[in-house]
Amino acid sequence: MPTWFKKQLRKAYYQKDRYQIRLLNQCWFFYNQKNCTTESNTLP
């Protein structure tokens, strides 16, 4: 997880900003899903 993303997530939790937490969470799962499928497709 990138440092800038961790900082944003930490800030959202600290401020109890539910909207931002949800948004970042969705972004992270979308990013992971894309990367996992890409990596599994490149494996022999």
N, C-alpha and C positions, 0 to 999 in steps of 0.2 A: 504494500500500500504506500503510495507516494507521501512524502512528508507534508506537502501542502494540503493534501486531502485529509490527513490526520488532524492537522491544525484546524481546518474548517469544521470537521466533525466534532472535535473537542470543544470548539467555540459554541457550536450549536447545542451540544449537551449542556454546557455551562450556562447558556442563556435560556435553556429549556424551550428552544425554538422547534416545536414539533414539525412544522412545515419543512424547515431546513433539514432536520434529521431525516425525515421521510425522503426528501428529494435526494440527499446525498446517499442514502441507503439504496435507493433505486438505481442511481448512477453507478454505484459500486457493483451491484449485482449484474447490471447490464454489461459493465466493463469486464467483469469476471467471466460472464457467460460467453462473451465474444472471444476473449482470450483463450478460454479453455477449449472452445470448439476449434479455434484456429490452430492451437498447439496439437490437439489430438488428430487433426487432419494432416499435419505435417509429419507425424510419426509414421515410420514404415510399417 
